[in-house]
Amino acid sequence: MNAPTAQDAPTIDREALPTIRIGIDFGGTKIEAAALGADGAFLARLRTPNPGDYDAAIRDVRSLIAQVEQDIGAVGTIGIGTPGSISPRTGLMRNANSTYLNGRAFREDLEAALERPVRMANDANCLALSEAVDGAAAGARVAFAIIIGTGCGGGLVVDGRIVEGANGIAGEWGHIPLPWATAAEHPGPACWCGQHGCLESWVSGTGFRRDYRERTGQHPDGAEIIAAMRAGDPTASATFTAYVDRLGRALALIANLVDPDSFVLGGGMSNVTELYDALPAAVGRYTFSDGWSAQIVPARWGDSSGVRGAARLWEG
């Protein structure tokens, strides 16, 4: 018999649910907890560094939730956004770049520690849910959210509900190959997942910096490269132009598959304002259509979207 999926967490009496929703955003460098009221307003927010150890992470999540509930004077439902996802076959975590989570019964261990049910979803799905409910994609029937930061991920929401898929991997956009790759781009850099040329190695902030480093031998951070591009540096400009084209191809692939009303961008690269003028034409060049339009927008809630989406896993 298949193990339970992320949406099969133990149920509680919905009539007895508090109006408080607590979300946990389990990031690579930090773990954040936040409580939302019925109107979606933040009631409390706390964060702590990711400890890099499984047992310590369980303790930290429990401590964050206890502190949040003490601060607001109420008990809430618990939703958690994680890197990777839960395998429907084993019930264990997989594909997390916080690799100490992989192969562990993370949800069940948290439920034991917290003594209550927990709902869990991929962090990009939480971003998509947050933005579809009351963010930049509010009103969109089909919303696709992407994270372009240290890593790269995607999440799909249709009619206000996360689409996880039969195997729990819907929206795993970061680990498909760069589409329409040129000879110079093939086979592409080795990815931590074991493949070559994954989108994560091209259109993440890490991939953007790698491209510039390979062109120059220098190691600036992303903000420095963007500043150089804005100042007219030709190599920084060429790196950004290549990045826009690759990201446009990646979004066109999703447009050709599910044709979203709205693309919502999160992560560090989403703060580069020049992307929003440049991307529509870059996407349109690769779509199989006589014309293409959809909104491409930054997440309304910025780096708060993940924790807000996690809190909303108990809604609907």
N, C-alpha and C positions, 0 to 999 in steps of 0.2 A: 504494500500500500504506500502511496506517495506521502511524503512528509508534508505538513501544512505549509502553505505559502504565506507571504507577508500580510495578506489580507485575512488570514484565518486565525488570527490571534484570539485567545479566549474572549468570549463576549460578556458584557455586563448589562444590567438593566438600563436601557436607554432612557427610561423615564427618570431614573435616578442620577443621570449624568450631571455633573456640575457644569456650569457655564464656563469654567476655566479650562483652557487647553494649554498644556505645557509641551513645548517642542525642544528637541535636542538636535543640534547640528554637529555631527561628529566629523570634524575636519581633520586634515592631515597635520596641522600644527596646533589647532586649538579645538576644544569642545565647548560649545555654547548652549546654555539653557535659557529659555524665555517663556513667559506666560502671557497668553492673549486673553483679553476679555471678550464678552459676547460681541462687542462692536469691532473687534480686531485690533484694538489698541494694546500696546505693550503695557503690562502691569509690573513686570520685573525682567531683568536680563542679567545674566552672570556668565563668565567664561573662565576657563582654566586651560593651561597648555595640555596638549595631547601627551600623555606620559610615555607612549611608545611601548606599553606593556599591557597585556590583556587583563590581568587581575586588577592592576591599578586603574585601568580605564573603567571597569565595572564600579569600583569604589568611587571614582571621581564623578561618574554619572549619578550615582545614588546620592552623593553629597551635594551636587549641584541642585538636584530636584528637591532634596530636603530643605536647602537654603531658600530656594524660590518659594516653596510652599509656606515656609515660615515667614518670609517677607510679605506675602500677599494674604496670609491667614486663611488659606483655602487649599483643598486637595484638588488636583486636576487630573485629567486624562493625559497619557504619555504617548507622544509620537516621536520617532527617531529617524532622522535622515542619515544614512550611512554611505560611505564609499562602497562600491560593489553591490551585491544583492544576495538574497537567500536562495539557495537551490531548492526548487520544488521537489526534487527527488530525495535529498538528504536532510533538508532543513538547516543546513550549515551555511555559513558565510563563504562567499567566493568572490574572486575578481576585485578585492579591495586593495588599493595601493597602500593602505595601512595593513601590511601583510600579516601582522600578528592576529588579525581578526579572521583570516581565512581558515576554513576547516573547523571553526568553533560554532557552538550553538548559542550565538550572541543574544538573540531575542529571548530564548528560554532562560539563559543565565541572568539576563536583566530582569525578567519577570520574577525569578526567584529572589533576586536581591531587593527588588522594589515591592514585592508581594502584591502585585496587581498586573493586569494585562497591559501589553505594550504593542503598538502597531509600528511597523518599520517599513521604510521604502528607501530606494536609492536617492542620493542627495540631489541629483539632477531632476528626478521626478518630483521631489519636494519643491524645487525651484519652479518647475512648470506649474504645479498645483497652486502655489502661492500667487504666481503672476496671473493665472487664469481666473482665480477667485476674485481678487480685488487689486490686481496689479496692472502691469502694462498690457497684458493680453485679456483683460476683463471684457467679456462680450464675444470673444472669439470662439467659434465652435471647435476648431482644431488649433491647438497651440503647441509649438515645439520649442523647448528651452534648451539652450546649450551653455555649458560652462567652459570658458576658455581662460584658464588660469594656469596654475602649475601643471595640472593635467587637463583632461578634456572629456566631457561627458554630455549626454543628451537625455531629455525626458519628454514624453508625449502625453498630453491631456486632451481627451475628446469629450465634449459635452460636460466639462467640469469634473471628469473622472480620470485618474491615472490609468494608462494602458500599460500593463506589465507584460502581457504576452504569455503564451503557453509554457514557456521555459523561464520566464522571469527576466528576459534580456531585451525586451522592447526598448528602443531608444538608445541602445549601447552604440552610439554614433562614433565615439572616440576610438573604437577598435575595429573599424572597417578601413580598407586601404584608401589612400588619396585617389579620388576618381580622376579619370582622364590624365593620368600621370604621363609626363614627358619621359623621354629616354634618360635625361639627366636626373629625374626624380625616382627612377626605378632601379633597384627594388626598394629604396628608401632606408632610413635609419632603422636599426634594430629597436624593437619596443620591449618593455619589460614583460609584456604578455606572452612573448615568445615569437611573435610575428615580425614582419618588416613593413615599413611604410604606413603604419597606422596614422589616422588623422591626429591622434594625440601627439605624435612626433613631428607634425607639421604645423598645426594651427593652435596648439596651446601656447601660452606665453613662453614656456620652456622651448618649444620648437621655433618660435620667433627669434629668441635669443641665440639658439644654436645656428640658425641660418646666418645671422649677422656675424657670429664668431667664425663660421667657416669662410665667410667672404673677407674678413679682415684680420683674423687671428686675435682680436680683442675681445674682452669679456665684460662689456657694460651691462647694466640691468635694463629691463624693458623701458622704463621711464626715460633713461638716458638716450636710448636709441630713438624713441619717439621725439624727444626734444631735439636731437640732431636732425631728424627728418624735417621737423617744423622749421629748423634754421637753414634748411636747404642743402644739407649734406647729401651728396649723390648716392653714396653707398647705403646710408640709412633709408633714403627714399626708395632705392631699388629693392631693399629688403621689405619695406612696407608694401610696395606695389605687388611683389610676389606673394606676400602674405594675403592680401586682399583677394588676389586671383584664386589662391588655394582655398581660402575660406568660402569664396563664392562658389567654387566647384562643389565643396562639401555640402553647402546649403542647397544647391541645385539638386543634388542627389536626393535629399529629403523632399524637396518640392516635387520631384518626379515620382516619388513613392507615395506620399500622403498629402501633398499640396496644402500645407497649413495656411490658415488665415494670418497667423502671427508667428514670427520668430522672435524669441526673447533671449537676449544675450546677458550672461552673468560671468563673473570672474574678472581678473585684472585687465585683460585685453578689452573687455566690454566698456572700459572707461575711456578708450581712445575715440574721441568724438568723430574723427575723420572717417571711421568705418561706416557710419550710417549714411553718409552721402555716397560713398564709393561702392558699397555692397550691392544695391539693387541692380545696377548694370552688370556687375560681375556674376550675379546669380542668373540674370536673364539670358546671358550668353550661352548657358549650358542647359536651360530647361527645354523640354520637348513640347513646345507650345508656340502658337503664333503671337503670344504676348504673355507677359508674366508680371504680376504685382501682388505683393503681400507686405504687411508692415514688418520692418526689422527694427527693433527697439531695444534700448537697455532696460534691464529689470527695474521696475519702479522702486522696489524695496532694496535694491543693491545687495550688499552682503547679508542683509537680514532675510532675504527671500527663503533661504534654506531652512532656517529655524521656524519661520512663519508657516511654510508648507508642512514641516514635520508636525507642528501643533495642529494643523488642519486635517491630519490623517483620520481623526475621529469624526469628522463632519461628513454628512451625506450618506 
